[in-house]
Amino acid sequence: MADTVRIVTPVDGSVWAERAVASDRTVEAAVTTARQAQRGWAAVDLEQRAAACTRFVDAVVGMADELVPELAWQMGRPVTFGPGELRGFAERGHHMITIAPDALAPIELPDTPGFERSIDQVPVGVVLCVAPWNYPLLTAVNTIVPALMAGNAVVLKHASQTLVVGERFQEAADRAGLPHGVFTNLVLSHGQVAHALGRRWFDRVNFTGSVESGRSIERAAAGTFAGVGLELGGKDPAYVRPDANLVHTVENVVDGAFFNSGQSCCGIERVYVHRSVFDQTVDAMAEAVAAYRLGSPLDVETTLGPMVTARAADQVRAQIDAALGAGARAVVGPDRFGDADGGAGSPYLAPTLLTGVDHSMDVMAEESFGPVVGVMPVDDDAEAVRLMNDSPYGLTASIWTADVEAARTIGAQLDTGTVFMNRADYLDPALAWTGVKDTGRGVTLSVLGYGELTRPKSFHLRVDLG
């Protein structure tokens, strides 16, 4: 096992931070403390838990001056966009706190003579949150705040690339006055996570990451009967109908595809455009893509930063090169960005817009998770639905149209967790965040998210012995 974890920043390739991996003894002690603390935390009045969680959320937001540049150094997002993640973090956290009283209320049943019956929603116990690097605040809050509100203790294992975010969360939890052990941030190896899951140290694990890593999580927890929530890969499609408002559509589709250098769980990765508006849509998209400014994420003028690692960028380059070799055309590519694109071995990758693509190409079939999108013409809604469903993934799908009923009809046929109309790449915390197929299983956010972090406990009380 490695003794330390290093963050190699995509900004300049230097070692930006290094932390010691927790010892096995430290991990076991932390879990024991969490389990003890959870019992007391579950007994705390919900209103008091809400006050503490509110202080936690506000404490994280209050670290904006530190967090925004730290995010740029750790994973490469331009500082211009850092405050947006903090706003989303606050929106989700406060929403889940607000709905908790209703979401966690006992389910009352009709009276029967001589009996009182109800179903309580009680905490599952100790929850492990394994958070990813691409939205290190937003993805973690989906589990942390509702888990705490439900009366659970939380152990956070943040991605190695963004482990300093985990430290900021611990600092916020301490400032908020959360009891010792109720929230614990640990620097863990993959082996330690697997070991802890296999020993049933956690009652639930929520993981966000790759499909293969999700399978590893499932294997580690197999036979323990602990709850497992998985948000995994995606290849989210967009369909542009002929009645779409093209100005609005192009602006938002391009943003949905290239924001965060394409490293978004629900980012648009493939676009289908009705043939009657295909050429003008591609032309407008090309103009929008070419307007990005690729460069250092520390520069306030930068609108597209580096990918998280050179290895990740090279994997996307390989997809692009394979597509071009199979007949695709780069309407916009690295040649439009000069020296800003670092080439092979660099995390700085220019945004690429491809046409002449089809589903035999990995760029249209496998997750890219980078600044590239392919655009295909379709003849009608039926062809669009067939192609949108031709994927092993299913997180979100967007439909761009003026016809609400058409969007509902098409959306009903799509194998996806969320259907968008005239928007994309956004999580409304009042809606269930979930996926189908290889995108994983489980729910976060909304009242349904609380169902994943609690278990039902029935009370069947005979009160009349007459």
Backbone torsions as a table, in degrees:
resi	resn	phi	psi	omega
1	MET	NA	135.4	177.6
2	ALA	-65.6	139.6	-179.6
3	ASP	-81.0	-24.0	-178.9
4	THR	-135.6	160.9	173.4
5	VAL	-120.5	131.2	179.7
6	ARG	-109.8	139.3	169.8
7	ILE	-97.9	111.0	173.0
8	VAL	-93.8	111.6	-173.5
9	THR	-72.0	137.8	175.2
10	PRO	-72.7	-10.3	-179.0
11	VAL	-62.4	-50.0	-177.6
12	ASP	-141.9	7.4	176.6
13	GLY	80.5	7.3	179.4
14	SER	-84.8	163.8	173.3
15	VAL	-80.8	111.2	-173.3
16	TRP	-89.6	-31.6	179.4
17	ALA	-154.6	155.1	178.0
18	GLU	-145.7	132.1	-178.0
19	ARG	-133.0	148.8	176.8
20	ALA	-76.1	139.8	173.7
21	VAL	-75.2	137.5	179.7
22	ALA	-60.2	142.0	175.9
23	SER	-71.4	157.9	178.7
24	ASP	-58.6	-37.3	179.5
25	ARG	-65.8	-39.8	178.5
26	THR	-63.3	-41.8	-179.8
27	VAL	-62.4	-48.5	-178.4
28	GLU	-62.8	-39.8	178.8
29	ALA	-65.8	-39.3	-180.0
30	ALA	-64.6	-40.2	179.0
31	VAL	-67.3	-40.8	177.4
32	THR	-61.2	-44.0	177.7
33	THR	-63.5	-41.1	179.1
34	ALA	-61.5	-41.0	-178.2
35	ARG	-67.3	-38.2	177.2
36	GLN	-68.1	-43.0	-178.9
37	ALA	-66.2	-32.8	-176.7
38	GLN	-62.0	-36.4	-178.3
39	ARG	-62.8	-43.3	177.9
40	GLY	-69.6	-38.2	-179.9
41	TRP	-64.4	-39.1	179.8
42	ALA	-64.6	-25.4	-179.5
43	ALA	-84.3	-9.9	179.1
44	VAL	-71.7	139.0	179.2
45	ASP	-56.3	140.7	-176.9
46	LEU	-57.8	-36.4	179.6
47	GLU	-63.7	-37.3	177.9
48	GLN	-71.2	-38.4	176.2
49	ARG	-62.8	-38.9	179.2
50	ALA	-63.4	-40.8	179.8
51	ALA	-63.9	-41.7	179.7
52	ALA	-67.1	-41.6	179.5
53	CYS	-67.6	-35.5	175.9
54	THR	-63.2	-42.9	177.0
55	ARG	-62.8	-36.9	177.9
56	PHE	-62.5	-50.5	-180.0
57	VAL	-59.7	-45.9	-177.8
58	ASP	-66.3	-32.8	178.7
59	ALA	-67.1	-39.6	177.0
60	VAL	-63.4	-48.1	-179.5
61	VAL	-60.4	-34.3	-179.7
62	GLY	-68.6	-10.8	178.0
63	MET	-93.5	17.8	-173.7
64	ALA	-53.3	-41.9	-176.6
65	ASP	-62.3	-31.8	177.4
66	GLU	-85.6	-43.3	-171.9
67	LEU	-67.6	-41.5	-174.2
68	VAL	-60.2	-53.3	176.8
69	PRO	-67.1	-31.5	178.1
70	GLU	-63.5	-38.6	176.8
71	LEU	-62.8	-41.9	178.8
72	ALA	-60.5	-45.0	-179.5
73	TRP	-67.1	-36.9	-174.8
74	GLN	-78.0	-46.5	-173.4
75	MET	-128.7	0.7	167.9
76	GLY	94.1	2.7	179.4
77	ARG	-72.1	134.7	179.6
78	PRO	-56.9	142.3	-178.6
79	VAL	-60.4	-24.4	178.0
80	THR	-57.8	-31.5	-174.1
81	PHE	-103.1	-4.4	-179.8
82	GLY	-57.8	-45.4	179.9
83	PRO	-59.1	-27.2	179.4
84	GLY	-63.6	-38.5	178.5
85	GLU	-67.9	-36.6	177.2
86	LEU	-64.2	-38.5	177.4
87	ARG	-64.5	-42.6	177.5
88	GLY	-64.2	-39.4	176.7
89	PHE	-57.3	-48.1	-179.6
90	ALA	-64.6	-42.0	-179.5
91	GLU	-59.3	-48.2	-178.3
92	ARG	-67.8	-44.8	-178.4
93	GLY	-61.1	-48.9	-178.7
94	HIS	-66.3	-35.8	178.6
95	HIS	-63.5	-46.1	-177.6
96	MET	-66.7	-29.8	174.4
97	ILE	-68.7	-43.5	-176.7
98	THR	-63.4	-40.6	-175.8
99	ILE	-85.2	-5.9	-174.7
100	ALA	-57.7	-44.2	-178.1
101	PRO	-56.8	-41.5	178.2
102	ASP	-75.4	-41.8	-176.5
103	ALA	-65.7	-31.8	-175.7
104	LEU	-100.5	0.8	-177.7
105	ALA	-64.7	145.1	175.3
106	PRO	-58.2	146.8	176.8
107	ILE	-90.0	109.5	-179.0
108	GLU	-85.3	139.9	-179.2
109	LEU	-113.0	156.5	178.7
110	PRO	-57.7	141.7	179.4
111	ASP	-64.8	144.9	168.0
112	THR	-122.0	147.2	-175.2
113	PRO	-53.6	121.7	175.2
114	GLY	86.4	0.4	-175.3
115	PHE	-133.1	148.4	167.4
116	GLU	-117.8	133.0	-176.7
117	ARG	-133.5	139.3	175.9
118	SER	-159.6	163.3	176.8
119	ILE	-124.3	115.9	175.6
120	ASP	-87.8	153.3	173.8
121	GLN	-110.1	104.8	-173.0
122	VAL	-106.8	154.1	-178.1
123	PRO	-63.5	148.9	178.6
124	VAL	-75.3	-26.5	178.0
125	GLY	134.2	-109.1	-180.0
126	VAL	-110.3	124.7	-175.4
127	VAL	-109.9	129.3	173.2
128	LEU	-96.3	125.1	175.3
129	CYS	-108.5	116.2	176.4
130	VAL	-105.1	104.1	-169.4
131	ALA	-100.7	148.9	-179.1
132	PRO	-91.6	172.5	-176.0
133	TRP	-88.9	-19.5	-167.5
134	ASN	-73.5	-36.6	169.8
135	TYR	-132.9	77.5	-167.8
136	PRO	-68.4	-20.0	175.3
137	LEU	-89.9	-49.9	-173.7
138	LEU	-63.4	-44.8	-176.7
139	THR	-69.4	-37.1	-178.2
140	ALA	-69.5	-38.6	-176.8
141	VAL	-63.8	-27.4	179.8
142	ASN	-56.4	-31.8	179.4
143	THR	-100.5	-45.8	-168.5
144	ILE	-59.9	-54.2	-174.0
145	VAL	-66.1	-50.9	179.1
146	PRO	-64.6	-32.8	177.4
147	ALA	-62.8	-44.7	178.1
148	LEU	-66.2	-42.3	179.4
149	MET	-61.0	-33.9	-179.1
150	ALA	-77.6	-5.4	177.7
151	GLY	97.6	12.9	177.3
152	ASN	-88.1	161.6	163.1
153	ALA	-94.0	151.0	-176.3
154	VAL	-125.2	132.4	168.0
155	VAL	-112.4	126.8	-178.4
156	LEU	-105.7	127.1	168.6
157	LYS	-115.6	103.0	-179.0
158	HIS	-85.8	160.8	178.4
159	ALA	-58.2	145.4	-179.4
160	SER	-57.3	-33.4	-177.1
161	GLN	-70.8	-22.5	-175.9
162	THR	-128.6	36.0	-175.0
163	LEU	-66.3	-21.2	176.9
164	VAL	-67.7	-27.0	174.8
165	VAL	-62.0	-40.6	176.7
166	GLY	-58.9	-38.5	178.0
167	GLU	-65.9	-38.2	177.4
168	ARG	-65.0	-38.4	176.5
169	PHE	-62.1	-42.1	179.2
170	GLN	-63.3	-41.0	177.6
171	GLU	-61.2	-41.6	179.6
172	ALA	-66.8	-40.5	179.2
173	ALA	-62.6	-40.2	178.9
174	ASP	-67.4	-41.8	178.1
175	ARG	-63.3	-35.1	-178.0
176	ALA	-74.3	-10.0	179.3
177	GLY	80.0	22.3	175.4
178	LEU	-64.1	136.8	-179.0
179	PRO	-57.6	146.1	-179.4
180	HIS	-54.8	128.6	178.4
181	GLY	94.8	-16.1	179.7
182	VAL	-71.5	-35.3	172.3
183	PHE	-130.6	128.6	-179.1
184	THR	-137.3	126.3	173.6
185	ASN	-98.0	129.4	179.6
186	LEU	-129.2	142.1	170.7
187	VAL	-91.6	110.6	-173.0
188	LEU	-123.0	151.6	170.5
189	SER	-86.4	164.6	176.6
190	HIS	-61.0	-38.1	179.2
191	GLY	-63.5	-38.4	178.3
192	GLN	-66.7	-38.3	176.8
193	VAL	-61.4	-47.6	-179.8
194	ALA	-61.4	-42.5	-179.8
195	HIS	-62.1	-46.0	-178.6
196	ALA	-64.1	-40.2	178.5
197	LEU	-65.8	-42.0	179.6
198	GLY	-64.4	-27.4	178.7
199	ARG	-86.3	-0.9	-179.6
200	ARG	61.8	39.1	176.6
201	TRP	-73.8	-20.7	-179.5
202	PHE	-117.3	148.1	179.5
203	ASP	-91.2	-17.4	175.2
204	ARG	-157.4	147.4	171.8
205	VAL	-128.1	131.7	171.5
206	ASN	-111.3	120.6	-174.3
207	PHE	-123.6	137.4	171.8
208	THR	-124.4	124.2	-178.4
209	GLY	172.3	-154.1	-175.5
210	SER	-77.0	163.1	178.7
211	VAL	-61.6	-45.9	-178.1
212	GLU	-64.0	-39.6	177.3
213	SER	-66.6	-36.3	176.1
214	GLY	-62.1	-39.9	176.6
215	ARG	-63.5	-37.4	178.0
216	SER	-63.7	-39.6	177.5
217	ILE	-62.6	-45.8	179.2
218	GLU	-60.9	-43.5	179.6
219	ARG	-63.0	-41.4	-178.5
220	ALA	-64.2	-36.2	-177.7
221	ALA	-89.4	-5.1	-175.7
222	ALA	-57.5	133.2	177.2
223	GLY	85.0	-8.8	179.6
224	THR	-89.6	-19.4	-177.9
225	PHE	66.4	15.1	171.7
226	ALA	-71.4	148.6	178.0
227	GLY	-70.2	142.7	-178.9
228	VAL	-130.5	121.9	173.6
229	GLY	-114.4	130.2	-173.1
230	LEU	-131.2	121.6	167.6
231	GLU	-113.8	111.9	-168.5
232	LEU	-115.7	-135.8	-171.1
233	GLY	-72.0	169.6	177.4
234	GLY	-154.2	154.6	173.8
235	LYS	-144.6	61.6	-165.3
236	ASP	-68.9	129.9	-178.0
237	PRO	-96.6	157.2	170.5
238	ALA	-127.1	141.6	177.8
239	TYR	-124.6	122.4	-179.9
240	VAL	-103.0	111.6	178.6
241	ARG	-83.2	163.2	-176.7
242	PRO	-66.4	-18.7	-179.3
243	ASP	-93.8	7.2	-178.3
244	ALA	-68.4	148.3	170.5
245	ASN	-76.0	104.8	-169.1
246	LEU	-69.5	-31.2	178.3
247	VAL	-63.1	-51.1	178.6
248	HIS	-63.8	-43.1	-175.9
249	THR	-62.8	-50.6	-177.1
250	VAL	-62.3	-45.2	179.9
251	GLU	-56.8	-44.2	-174.3
252	ASN	-83.4	-32.6	176.6
253	VAL	-67.7	-43.6	178.5
254	VAL	-63.5	-43.7	177.2
255	ASP	-62.2	-41.5	179.5
256	GLY	-65.6	-25.3	-179.5
257	ALA	-88.3	-33.7	-169.2
258	PHE	-114.5	-9.0	177.8
259	PHE	-59.8	142.7	-179.2
260	ASN	61.9	30.6	-177.5
261	SER	56.1	33.9	178.4
262	GLY	75.1	6.6	-175.7
263	GLN	-95.3	57.5	-179.3
264	SER	-121.4	135.4	-179.3
265	CYS	-56.1	-40.8	-177.5
266	CYS	-110.6	25.0	176.0
267	GLY	-68.8	152.1	178.4
268	ILE	-73.7	125.9	-178.6
269	GLU	-116.4	-9.9	177.3
270	ARG	-153.9	142.9	-174.6
271	VAL	-128.5	133.0	175.8
272	TYR	-117.0	128.2	-173.9
273	VAL	-125.1	132.5	177.4
274	HIS	-56.9	135.7	-172.3
275	ARG	-56.1	-31.3	-177.0
276	SER	-67.4	-20.5	179.5
277	VAL	-123.8	16.4	-174.0
278	PHE	-63.7	-53.7	-174.3
279	ASP	-60.9	-45.7	-177.8
280	GLN	-69.5	-31.1	176.8
281	THR	-67.7	-45.6	179.5
282	VAL	-62.7	-42.0	179.4
283	ASP	-60.6	-44.1	-179.5
284	ALA	-68.3	-38.5	177.0
285	MET	-63.2	-41.9	-179.7
286	ALA	-60.2	-42.4	179.2
287	GLU	-63.1	-41.1	-179.5
288	ALA	-68.3	-41.2	-179.6
289	VAL	-66.1	-41.1	-178.8
290	ALA	-65.3	-17.3	-177.8
291	ALA	-82.1	-8.1	179.0
292	TYR	-64.1	149.0	174.2
293	ARG	-111.0	109.4	-178.9
294	LEU	-89.6	128.9	-180.0
295	GLY	175.7	-163.5	-177.7
296	SER	-61.7	132.7	178.9
297	PRO	-68.8	-10.7	178.6
298	LEU	-83.1	-11.2	179.2
299	ASP	-87.8	123.9	-176.9
300	VAL	-65.6	-16.4	178.4
301	GLU	-84.6	-13.1	-178.1
302	THR	-72.7	132.2	176.0
303	THR	-113.5	-6.9	176.1
304	LEU	-142.4	113.5	-178.5
305	GLY	-92.7	-172.6	177.9
306	PRO	-73.0	162.0	168.8
307	MET	-73.1	169.9	-170.9
308	VAL	-65.0	-34.7	178.0
309	THR	-144.0	159.4	174.9
310	ALA	-64.3	-35.0	-180.0
311	ARG	-62.8	-44.0	178.5
312	ALA	-62.4	-41.7	179.2
313	ALA	-63.8	-39.7	179.9
314	ASP	-67.3	-31.4	176.0
315	GLN	-65.5	-39.5	176.7
316	VAL	-68.8	-40.6	176.5
317	ARG	-57.3	-40.2	-179.9
318	ALA	-63.7	-39.8	176.4
319	GLN	-62.5	-44.9	-178.8
320	ILE	-63.6	-46.2	-178.9
321	ASP	-62.3	-39.4	179.6
322	ALA	-65.6	-39.8	178.9
323	ALA	-65.4	-43.8	178.6
324	LEU	-62.6	-37.9	178.3
325	GLY	-67.6	-23.2	-179.6
326	ALA	-95.4	5.7	174.5
327	GLY	114.9	-1.8	177.6
328	ALA	-70.8	163.0	179.2
329	ARG	-126.0	132.3	177.2
330	ALA	-86.5	101.6	176.7
331	VAL	-67.3	-38.2	171.4
332	VAL	-133.1	135.1	-179.0
333	GLY	-154.7	-168.2	-175.6
334	PRO	-56.5	-29.2	-177.7
335	ASP	-62.8	-21.7	179.0
336	ARG	-79.2	-9.5	-172.5
337	PHE	-119.9	2.7	172.9
338	GLY	56.4	-135.5	-175.5
339	ASP	-71.8	-10.7	179.9
340	ALA	-63.2	-32.2	174.3
341	ASP	-81.0	119.9	-174.4
342	GLY	-78.5	-9.7	-179.0
343	GLY	76.2	-175.4	-176.9
344	ALA	-52.4	136.1	179.6
345	GLY	86.4	2.9	179.5
346	SER	-117.8	144.1	175.3
347	PRO	-76.9	-10.8	-179.8
348	TYR	-83.3	109.0	-174.9
349	LEU	-125.9	124.4	-179.3
350	ALA	-68.2	149.2	175.7
351	PRO	-67.7	139.2	-175.9
352	THR	-127.7	130.7	177.0
353	LEU	-114.0	121.5	-174.3
354	LEU	-114.2	139.8	166.5
355	THR	-121.7	177.8	-177.1
356	GLY	67.8	27.2	-178.1
357	VAL	-99.7	161.9	173.0
358	ASP	-152.2	178.1	-172.7
359	HIS	-79.2	2.7	170.8
360	SER	-80.3	-11.3	-177.8
361	MET	-97.2	137.6	179.1
362	ASP	-58.5	-31.1	-177.7
363	VAL	-64.4	-19.1	176.4
364	MET	-107.8	-5.4	-174.4
365	ALA	-120.8	-32.5	-177.8
366	GLU	-111.1	152.9	-178.9
367	GLU	-59.3	132.2	177.5
368	SER	-96.1	-49.8	-179.9
369	PHE	56.3	45.8	-179.9
370	GLY	-158.9	179.4	-173.9
371	PRO	-81.6	65.3	177.0
372	VAL	-145.6	143.1	174.1
373	VAL	-147.1	140.2	175.7
374	GLY	-103.5	146.4	-177.5
375	VAL	-124.2	127.6	-179.7
376	MET	-122.9	142.8	173.6
377	PRO	-82.1	147.7	174.0
378	VAL	-132.5	156.5	-176.6
379	ASP	-90.7	-24.3	-177.0
380	ASP	-164.4	178.2	-178.8
381	ASP	-61.2	-39.7	-177.1
382	ALA	-61.6	-42.4	178.5
383	GLU	-66.9	-38.2	178.6
384	ALA	-62.0	-45.1	179.6
385	VAL	-61.4	-43.1	-179.0
386	ARG	-61.5	-44.2	-178.4
387	LEU	-72.5	-38.0	179.0
388	MET	-63.2	-34.8	179.7
389	ASN	-83.5	-8.5	-178.5
390	ASP	-82.6	70.4	-175.8
391	SER	-160.4	147.3	174.8
392	PRO	-78.3	-2.2	-175.7
393	TYR	-113.5	166.1	177.8
394	GLY	-168.2	78.1	177.4
395	LEU	-100.6	-63.4	176.3
396	THR	-136.9	161.7	173.3
397	ALA	-146.0	141.0	-179.1
398	SER	-119.5	142.4	179.6
399	ILE	-122.4	129.1	-175.1
400	TRP	-113.2	107.5	-169.9
401	THR	-163.4	160.4	172.4
402	ALA	-93.3	-4.3	-172.5
403	ASP	-104.4	103.4	-177.8
404	VAL	-63.4	-41.4	-178.5
405	GLU	-65.6	-37.3	176.5
406	ALA	-62.9	-41.5	178.8
407	ALA	-62.4	-40.9	178.8
408	ARG	-66.3	-41.6	-179.3
409	THR	-65.0	-46.0	178.5
410	ILE	-66.1	-45.5	-178.6
411	GLY	-58.8	-35.7	179.7
412	ALA	-64.5	-21.8	-178.0
413	GLN	-94.3	-4.3	-174.2
414	LEU	-91.8	138.8	176.4
415	ASP	-87.4	89.6	-173.8
416	THR	-156.0	162.7	177.9
417	GLY	-85.5	-33.7	179.9
418	THR	-135.5	136.2	173.5
419	VAL	-109.0	123.0	175.4
420	PHE	-103.3	147.7	166.9
421	MET	-124.4	122.4	176.9
422	ASN	58.9	28.3	168.8
423	ARG	-160.7	169.3	-179.2
424	ALA	-161.9	167.4	170.9
425	ASP	54.8	49.4	179.6
426	TYR	-148.7	140.4	175.9
427	LEU	-110.3	118.9	171.1
428	ASP	-88.2	115.3	-174.4
429	PRO	-64.7	-12.4	175.8
430	ALA	-80.4	-12.5	-179.3
431	LEU	-103.4	150.3	178.6
432	ALA	-68.0	130.9	176.2
433	TRP	-101.0	111.3	-172.1
434	THR	-155.3	167.4	179.2
435	GLY	-143.1	172.7	179.6
436	VAL	-128.3	169.5	179.6
437	LYS	56.0	-139.4	-175.1
438	ASP	-72.2	-0.9	174.9
439	THR	-72.5	-16.0	173.0
440	GLY	119.4	-157.5	-177.8
441	ARG	-153.2	160.5	-177.5
442	GLY	102.4	172.0	-175.8
443	VAL	-136.4	137.5	165.2
444	THR	-122.5	166.2	-179.2
445	LEU	63.9	170.7	-179.1
446	SER	63.2	177.7	177.3
447	VAL	-64.2	-28.2	-179.9
448	LEU	-69.0	-29.1	177.6
449	GLY	-61.0	-32.9	177.6
450	TYR	-66.1	-29.1	178.6
451	GLY	-64.4	-24.1	178.9
452	GLU	-80.4	-19.1	-174.1
453	LEU	-108.4	6.8	177.1
454	THR	-133.6	169.1	171.9
455	ARG	-131.0	148.5	179.8
456	PRO	-76.4	140.8	176.1
457	LYS	-133.0	114.8	-173.3
458	SER	-89.7	140.6	174.0
459	PHE	-117.3	119.2	-178.4
460	HIS	-123.1	93.1	-168.9
461	LEU	-108.6	118.8	174.4
462	ARG	-88.6	109.2	-172.5
463	VAL	-102.4	-10.4	-178.8
464	ASP	-122.1	109.5	179.8
465	LEU	-99.2	10.5	-177.6
466	GLY	-74.9	NA	NA
